[in-house]
Amino acid sequence: MRSLAPLKVSGPRLRLRVVRPDDAEYIHGLRTDSAFNTHLSAVTGTVEDQRRWIEAYKLREAEGVEYYYVAERLDDGRRCGLVRLYDIEADHFTWGSWILDKNKPSKAALESAVLSFGIGFGELDKTVARIDVRHENSHATAFYRRLGMVETGCDMSNIYFDYTRERYETDREHHLAVLKE
C-alpha cells in the first residue's frame, strides 16, 4: 500500500515534515519529559533506541502505512511538536502521538491538526480519522469535541472519537481563517 502523503506541508505559522533519524534526541526528550508525556504510552530506552525505531519507521513510511511528522515553526525552523498518522487502512487512519511543546506558536494545536488531518483526508483520501484519548486528558478531549469529533465509545483507559472528512471539509476554511488572524 503506497500512498501520496507529502514529506512536508506548511500553514501560516507551522510546517510539518516527516521525522528523520536526527530527530531521535528531540523525540526521546519530549516522550520522556513529564511535562509532555502524561497522556502517552510509556517510553523506555535510550536516544539510540529511538533512532533505531525511526529507522524502522522509515520503512513503514516508504510503504505508505504510517507517517510521523515533526512540527516546526516557520519563522525560525525550531521544532515544537509531533503528530502521527498510522494504522492506515482502506477508508480510515488513526491520528495520534500528538505533542506540542513550550516552543509552539499561538494556535499551534489548531494548525497542526488542520495540516495533519489535511494529509489524511486529502493526500491519503481517507474518509475517517480515528482518535483515542486518555480519560484524564481533558484538554485534548475538549479540543476534539470543539472540532466536531464524535465520541464512538470508551474503555477503562480511553475515549474513542471519529472525525470525518465531511466535517473537516465543512470547517476547514473557517479554521484557516482563524489561523490567519
C-alpha positions in Angstrom: 0.0 0.0 0.0 1.8 3.1 -1.2 0.2 6.5 -0.8 1.0 10.0 -1.7 1.4 11.7 1.7 3.7 14.7 1.4 7.0 14.8 3.1 6.2 18.3 4.3 3.2 20.7 4.4 3.1 24.3 5.7 0.5 26.6 7.2 0.6 30.2 8.4 2.9 29.5 11.4 3.9 25.8 11.2 5.5 23.3 8.9 5.0 19.6 9.3 7.8 17.5 7.9 8.4 13.7 8.2 10.6 12.6 11.0 14.3 11.9 10.4 16.8 9.8 12.4 18.4 13.0 13.6 15.2 13.9 15.4 15.7 11.0 17.8 17.1 13.1 20.6 14.2 15.6 20.3 11.5 12.9 20.2 13.1 11.0 23.1 13.3 14.2 25.1 9.6 15.0 24.6 8.4 11.5 25.2 10.3 11.2 28.4 9.5 14.7 29.7 6.8 14.5 32.4 5.5 17.9 31.3 4.5 16.4 27.9 4.1 12.7 28.3 1.4 12.4 30.9 -1.2 11.0 28.5 1.1 9.0 26.2 2.3 5.4 26.3 5.3 4.9 28.5 8.7 5.1 26.8 11.7 3.1 27.7 15.1 3.0 26.2 17.7 5.5 25.0 18.1 8.1 22.3 19.8 5.4 20.2 16.8 3.1 20.7 14.6 6.0 19.4 16.9 6.4 16.4 16.6 2.7 15.6 12.8 3.0 15.9 12.8 5.9 13.5 14.9 3.9 11.0 12.4 1.1 11.2 9.5 3.6 10.9 11.1 5.0 7.7 10.4 1.6 6.1 6.7 1.8 7.1 6.7 5.4 5.7 8.1 4.1 2.4 5.3 1.5 2.3 2.7 4.2 2.9 1.4 2.6 6.1 2.5 5.3 8.6 3.6 8.9 8.6 5.3 10.6 11.6 5.7 14.4 11.4 7.7 16.9 13.3 6.1 20.3 13.7 8.5 23.2 13.1 7.9 27.0 13.5 8.0 28.7 10.1 9.7 31.8 11.4 12.9 30.0 12.7 12.6 26.3 11.9 12.5 25.4 15.6 10.9 22.1 16.4 7.8 22.4 18.5 5.8 19.1 18.3 4.9 15.8 16.8 1.9 14.1 15.2 1.5 10.7 13.6 -0.9 9.1 11.1 -0.9 5.3 11.5 -3.0 2.2 11.2 -3.8 3.4 7.7 -6.5 1.3 6.1 -8.7 1.5 3.0 -11.1 4.1 4.4 -9.5 5.4 7.7 -6.4 6.2 9.6 -5.5 6.7 13.3 -4.4 10.1 14.3 -2.2 10.4 17.4 1.2 10.7 19.1 0.3 14.4 19.2 2.6 16.5 21.4 3.2 20.3 21.3 6.0 21.7 23.4 6.6 25.0 25.0 8.1 26.4 21.8 4.8 26.2 19.9 3.5 29.4 18.3 0.0 30.6 19.1 -2.8 28.5 17.6 -0.4 25.6 17.1 -2.9 23.0 18.2 -5.4 24.0 15.6 -2.8 24.4 12.9 -1.1 21.1 13.5 -4.5 19.4 13.5 -5.7 21.1 10.3 -2.4 20.3 8.5 -2.2 16.7 9.6 -5.9 15.9 9.0 -5.5 17.6 5.6 -2.9 14.9 4.8 -5.1 12.1 6.0 -8.2 13.3 4.2 -6.7 15.0 1.2 -3.5 13.2 0.1 -4.3 9.8 1.6 -8.0 10.1 0.6 -9.4 8.6 3.7 -12.9 9.3 5.0 -12.5 8.9 8.8 -9.8 9.6 11.3 -9.8 7.5 14.5 -8.6 9.1 17.7 -8.2 7.7 21.2 -7.5 9.9 24.2 -6.9 9.1 27.8 -9.9 9.9 30.1 -7.9 12.3 32.2 -6.6 14.3 29.2 -9.4 16.9 29.5 -7.6 19.5 27.3 -7.4 17.2 24.3 -10.9 15.8 24.8 -12.3 19.4 24.9 -10.3 20.2 21.7 -11.6 17.2 19.9 -15.2 18.0 20.8 -14.8 21.6 19.6 -13.5 20.3 16.3 -16.7 18.3 16.0 -15.3 14.8 16.5 -17.9 12.2 17.5 -17.4 10.0 20.5 -17.7 6.4 19.5 -17.0 4.6 22.7 -14.8 4.2 25.7 -13.0 1.7 27.9 -11.2 1.8 31.2 -8.3 4.0 29.8 -9.6 5.8 26.7 -12.3 7.7 25.0 -12.6 7.0 21.3 -13.5 9.5 18.6 -14.1 9.6 14.9 -13.5 12.7 12.8 -15.0 12.6 9.3 -13.6 14.1 6.1 -17.0 15.6 5.6 -16.8 17.5 8.9 -13.2 18.5 8.2 -14.0 19.8 4.8 -17.0 21.8 6.1 -14.9 23.5 8.8 -11.6 23.8 7.0 -12.0 27.3 5.6 -13.1 28.6 9.0 -10.1 27.0 10.7 -7.8 28.5 8.1 -9.3 32.0 8.6 -8.8 31.7 12.4 -5.2 30.7 11.8 -4.6 33.8 9.6 -5.9 36.2 12.3 
